[in-house]
Amino acid sequence: MSKYKDKEGGNEVASINAKWVSWAHTVFAYTAFLSALFVGIRLHYHKIVQNEFHGYPDEWFPSVSATIGDRYPERSFFMIFIALTSGPRFALVTLWYLLAARPGKALPKFVAGVGLFRTLTCAGWTYVTSTDDHDRHDIFMISYLVATIPWTAGCIALSSPNTISIRYRKYLAGAFFGAIPPMVYFYIQHKVHRVAGAYTVYSFFEWSLVLFDVAFDAVTALDFEKFEIVVRDVKGASKGADMFTQSAAASEKRKERGKAIPGAFNGKLPWFEIFDTVAEVYHGFVFWSALTGLGVVIWYFPLWHMGISGYEAFVMSTISPLILGIKPFRSLVTHNLRASHLLSLAGLLAWQVKDPARRLFTVGFGVAMSCLSWAATLSSESVHRARLESKISAWIIGLVMSSAAKFAWQTNNPIWPIMHAANGGYNGTGLALAFLAVLRFTRKAPLNTGAIHGGKREGSSLLAALGIGGLFFGLHSLLSDTSTMILWVWEGYPVRGPLCTIHGWLTLAAMTGGLLAGIRAPKLVSTWPAYGLGCTGVAILTLYHNWLGYVGALTTAFYLTAIASPVITAASRGCPATTFGLGFFIYNLMVLFHVWVVAYAFVPGGPLVREHTDWIMITMMLFIGAGVLNVTSTSSRRQEPRERPSRPQHRKYHAWALGVINVLFLGVAFRRFPTNDYKPYHEDSRLITAGIWTIHFSLDNDMWSSEYRMRNLIRELEIDVVGLLESDLQRIIMGNRDTTQFLAEDLGMYVDYGPGPNKHTWGAALLSKFPIMNSTHHLLPSPVGELAPAIHATLDVYGELVDVFVFHSGQEEDREDRRLQAEYLSKLMGTSPRPSILLSYLVTRPLRGNYNTYVSKTSGMHDVDPRDWDRWCEYILYKRLRRVGYARVSRSTITDTELQVAKFVVPTTSAEKADIAALESNSEARNRKVGEHDVPEDWRFPTIFRGKGVRGHRYHVFDGPLYYNSS
C-alpha cells in the first residue's frame, strides 16, 4: 500500500490491490459458516444432528440449516460474519462488472444484476429463518439457488483470458452442480423413505455446495490482481490545496480503461434474436396446448352419453393440412401465414364460450388452423436450413414448455379450454402473449410459396407421413405430461420407483437432452442402432415396472425428442398435404387405437384390441421406423457440402430457452416437494373419516376442470381417507392429467394413484391423511366387460394398522363379471385380520344378489347402514371398527355421483377391541342410532351442509347425517 503519492488528476491518498476484496469475501464467508459449525458442535451437538425422524447415533453430522438456524450463539456467529461479508460481496460484484463491462454489451450488466440479486436473497434466507416464516425463507432460498445458474454461467462466459481462472471456475461449477443430484437423492431417502443416516450424507453434500459456492467467487482473486483500488483526493483536501483541473492525459487514461479486453464472451446481447426465440417457443407452446386440450373437450361428450356421441369426429381437426394439396388453397395459406396463425388462436378464446358443444367447435377450428399453419410454415421454410431448424426446434421446445407448465399447474394447462379463473386458469394472459408471439413469429416473409422446386420433392411422402403419425402420437401420449410414464411404472407402496413430484424433472431432462442431440447430431440419432435403442427403451417401459421400467421411460423420452427434428425436417421437404395431412390422419388413428384398448366395452370392434397397449407401442415404433427410413434414404441421396457449415446462432438461444424452462421446473419441483407430515382432522378422538366418490374424470357438468371444487368439499367434510373412482386421466383423450396430485398436495395427504394407465382401467385412487405402509393393486376377473380395479392398502392409523380397500366393479350388463369380482374381493377382504374399510362402487341393491357376497362371513364386513335401501353404486363397508356416523352429500354439478362419508373410531386398547368384537354378531346393538346431541362434538359432521347447504352440496336422502352409538 502506498500513501500520499502525487498522481495525475489528483493526489492518491491510498491504494490497495483488488484481489484483497476477494480474499476478504472468502475469509468472512467461510468464517461465518465454519464458526457456526464449530460452536454448534461444541454446545448443541445432539440437538443439531437430530431431525424429524432420527437422531444420534444414526445421524451424526448436522445440516447447514440446522447449524445456522435458531440456536444461540451459533446463529449470532453466523449472522455477524455474514454481515461482515456483505461489504466485500457488493465490492466483488461491482469489481467484476468493471472488469467485464464493454461499450454496447448488455451481458455484464445482466450478470452484475444477478450478482446483486443473489446477495439480497442470501440476506433474505439468512435473516428470515424457516422458523420465522417458512414460506418466505423457502422463496429466498429457491431464488438464490436459481440465480446461481446464470451467475455461474455468466462469470465463466465473461472470464478474462486467464486459463487458470477459467479452469478453476469450470471445475468448481461442475463440482457444485454435480453435488446436487446425490444431495437430492439422499434428501428423498430421508424425507420420503425415512432412511436412518441418509440425512447425514445429505448434509455433507449440502456443506459441499457452500464450500464450492464460496470457492467459485474466490477465483476472482486471480482476475482482480490487475486491478488496484485507489482513494484519490481530486480537490487537494489532503494537502489543503484548491480544486484543480484534470489534465488531458488523465482523460486519455480513462478512455483507455474503457477499451475492450479480449475474453471468453465478446458480443452484443442480441435482443432481436432473443425476442424471436421467445416468440417461436411460446407459439410452439400454444400449439401443444391447443392439441392436448382438444382431447379433453371431445371426451366430455362420450362421457355424458356413455358411448359414442358423434362429437368424436372433431378428433379429425388435425388433418387440415390435406387442403395444402390444392394449389390455390396452398398459395392462399402460404401468402397469408400471419392471418392463418392468428386464426389458430381461436382455440385460446374458447374459455369464453360457455356452451360445451360450441366450445368444442371453437377448439376444433383453432386446432385445424394451427396444424394447417404450422405445416405451411415448415414447408415454406424448407429451402433454408437454419430457419427450418429454428422453427422445428421451437415447435418441440413448445412441447417441453407445455409439460413444464402442466407440472407447475399440477397436470392442468393454464390456457386449456376447460380452465378459467375459478380453477386456476390464465386464459386471458395466455391469449395476449400468444397474439404478440404470432406477430413476432410471422414477421419474416415465407421463402417458398410453392413455385420453387417445380413440385419436385425429396424422399417418400408416404414414409414421412407414417413417421409423423407415429412420432406425434409418441410425443403426445407419453411426453405431454412428465408424470405419465412415471404412473406407467407405479406399483404402490412401499415406494420402489419414481414419484411424480420428485422425479418428474428427470423426464424433462431426458426430453431436453434428446432434443439437443437431435439438433446437433441429426445423422447420429437417425441411425438404425439409435432406433434400436429407442425400441429397447419402449419395450422396457411396456414390460417392466418401478425403476427398471423408468429407465426405459427415460430412454424413450430421449429418443422421441431426438428423432423429432430429423423426421420433421424430412417431412417438411416433402409434399405437406401428404406428409402432414396424412401424417396427422395416421396420428388420429393411433389416438383412437389408444382409447379402444380401454374403452373396448363401449366401442365397435373394441374386444379385438382389448388391453393391447403392447400392440400400440409396436405400431408406434414401426411408424417411426418408416420415418427413419425416409430420413436415411433422403440423406444418402442428398449431396452434402464439403465445407463444414457454420453453426446456426439460433441453437444457442434455443439451448438457453431449454435451460430456463428446466430451471423454472426445478424451482416448482422444490416448492412441490412432499412434506409427508400430514395430520388427521381429529387426532385426539382417534377418528377416521372415510369417503367414496366417483369423480367422472374431473370434468364437471359444464365442461370445467373440477379439482378445485372437489378439494373444497373434501376439506369442508374433514375427510381423512377418500377413495376416488374414474380417476385415471393419463390418456390423450383425457388430457394426460392426474387429479390426485393437486388434491394430495393441497389437502396434505398421501396418495396411491392405483393401477397405472397401461393397466386399461378407468382408475381407482386412494388419498389418506395417514401414512400408507403398504399397498397392492388388483385387476379383478372381467372376462367380458371392462376391467375392475382395486387397491388394498394398509394405513398406520394412530399406531394401529388399518386396511382400506378401494374398488370399482363392472357394469350392470356384465352379471358374470360382477359375480366373479364379488367373490374375489370378498375373499381378499376376508384374508385381512386387521380393522378394514371398503370404499366401493358395487352396482347392486342392498340385501340382494352380490351384496350378500360382499357382506358375508367370508369377508367379515358389515354395511355402514343396512337400512339405507336407496343405493345402487356407492357403498361403504367396514369391520373391527366402531362406526359412529354416516352421511350422503349431494354432488352439485361436479360429477354424476354423490359423495358418501362415514366416521369410525379406531380401537387401541384391548378392552375397546373386545367390545367391538362382541358386536360382530349383534347387528341390533351395532346399528343402534342416536341423535347428534348424543355424540361428542368431534364425531359430528359439519353443519354447513344442512338445509340448502352450500354451493349445491347438502345432506340428502336422510336430510342430515346419521349417528350411531353401540355403547
Disulfide bonds with the S-S distance in Angstrom:
none
